[in-house]
Amino acid sequence: MALPIDPITGLQNSTYAPKTSTSQDLGSVDFMKLIIAQMRNQNPLEPQKDSDFMAQMAQFESLNQMKLVASGMKVLQGVNELSSAAGMLGKTVSGKMVNGVPVVRDMVSREKYSLPFAKLTSEQRSQVDNDERVQVTAADAQNAGREVSGTVDRVVVGPDGIPMLFVGGRVVDMFTVSEVR
């Protein structure tokens, strides 16, 4: 049984792939395309001055430098958070317990397969989910939000990049720590 196919629609659907960009920022290539379009479409009787183009280039370079500084600050913030968490190792703290299943899954998958949980195959994910530590954490997930006190045994960075504290086998968000002894 043959299906009727419109040759034009079929061609359009098979070759059209919309750009799926999650970023709304202009990149260097986009900026250069804008500059070239400006140059091509300017009034030949009143051309734009070179200094105007140079000012635009300087503004674009300034914006790029600010983006680099912002990303550097984000890295420094992450290092500072991890350093603060590591400073709590061996100390007694009080903080709020979180649903630690994603953190423990990621920790176990990195120990067993040297990969984050998100990059495992379905069979590997099943094995990680059957690990005793993940099972215990999942059973304790309903206690999220409860205050927990104890000694910090381990510091782990969660899948979202936020450091978490292991206190007596429970996962505590370091930003909820109310007391350190």
N, C-alpha and C positions, 0 to 999 in steps of 0.2 A: 504494500500500500504506500503510495507516494504522497508525501505531504506537500501542499502548494507553498512555495517559498518565493517571496518577492525578492528579486535579485538586488534591488537597491537597498531595501531595508535590511536584508541579510548581510550585505556588504557593510552598511553603516554599523550594524550591531556587532559584527565580528571585528571591526577595526577600531571602533571608537572606545577608548579607555579614558574616562575623565581623570584628571589629575587629582589625586587624593592627598592633599597636603594638610597636615594638622596645624601648620604654622601660618600665622597671618603676617609674618614679617617679610619685608622685602629683602631679598638676598643681593649679593654683589651683581649677579647676572641680570636680575630684574632691574636693578638701578641703572646698569649700563644700557639696557634696552630702552629705558625711559630717556636717558640722556641722548641716545642716538635718535630716538623718535622726535625729541625736541629739536635736535639739529636739522633733521630732514624736513620738519614741518614749520620751521621758522620763516618769517617774512624776509625774503631776500633783500628787500629795500631797507629793512631795519633789523639786521642780524643781531642776535644776542651777543653780548660782550664776552670775551674770554674770561674776564674776572668773575662773571656770573656763574659760568661753568665751574671755575675753580672753587668758588664759594660753595656750590652744591657738592662738589667732591670732598671738600673739607668737612662739611656737615655730615656727609655719609661716613667718612672715616672716623669722625668724632662719635657717631652713633655706634659704629663697630667697636670702638675702644670701650665705650660704656657697657656694651654687652659683655665684653671680655672681663671687665672689672666685676660686673654682677655675677658672672659664672664663677669667677675666682672667689668672690665673697661667699657664694653658696658652698663651695668646696671647703673653705675655711670653717664655715658654720658646722658642716658635717664632721670635720676633724675635731672641732671643739666639743661637739656633742658626744662623739665616741670617746674622747679623752675624759670627759666628765663621767661617763658611764664606767670606763675602765678604772677610774679613781674610786669607785664604789665597791670594787671587788673585795671580798672578805669582810666588808662592813655590814652591820645590821641596819636594815632600812625598813621603813613602812611606806607602802604605796598601794595604788589600786591595781588589782589584777585585770588583765585584758584577755580576750579570747585569743589564746596563743596558738591556735591550730595552724594558721598560715606561717607563723614564725618557726614552729617546731617542724612542720612539713619541710620548709626550706632548709632548715638546719640538717635534718636527717637526709634529705636528698643530696645535699652537698657532701655529707660524710660518706654516703654510700656510692654516689655516682659522680661526685665532683661537678655537679651541675645544679643550677637552681631548679626548684620544683616546676616552674613554668616551662622549662625546656626538656622535661622528661617525656618518654613515651608513655602510652596509657598503661602498659604492663609495669613499667617502673613506678608510675604514680600509684598503682594499686599496691605494689610492694611497700612503698613508703607509707601509704595509708594504713597498712596492716602492721606497721612497726609499733611496738608496745608504747613507746614514748608519745607517738601521735594519738594512739587510742586513749591513753590516760589523759592527755590534754583535751581531747574532744569530749570525754566524759565530764571533765571539770569546766567546760566552757560556759555552762549556765551560771557559774559563780563570777563571771566577769563583772567588774565594778566593785567587788568586795575588797575591803582593806586587808592587806596581807603584810605580815612582819616576818623578818628572818634575815639570814645571811645571804649576800649576793654570791652565788656559786659561779656564775658565768655571765658574760655579756655577748649578745648576739645582735647582728644587724638584721632587721626584718626585711622582707621582700620590697618594702617601700623605702628602704634606706634609713629607717629610724632605729637607733639602738634600743634594745630591750634588755631587761635584767631578768635573770633566772634566780628566783628566791624560793628555795625549798621545792624545786621542780615546777614552780608556777611562773608564768610570764608576767612581769610587771613593767608598765610603761614608765620609763625613767622620769618623764615630765610630771608624773603624779606623785613622785616621792615627796612625802611630807616631813620625814625625819630620817636623819642619818646618824648612827651612833658608832 
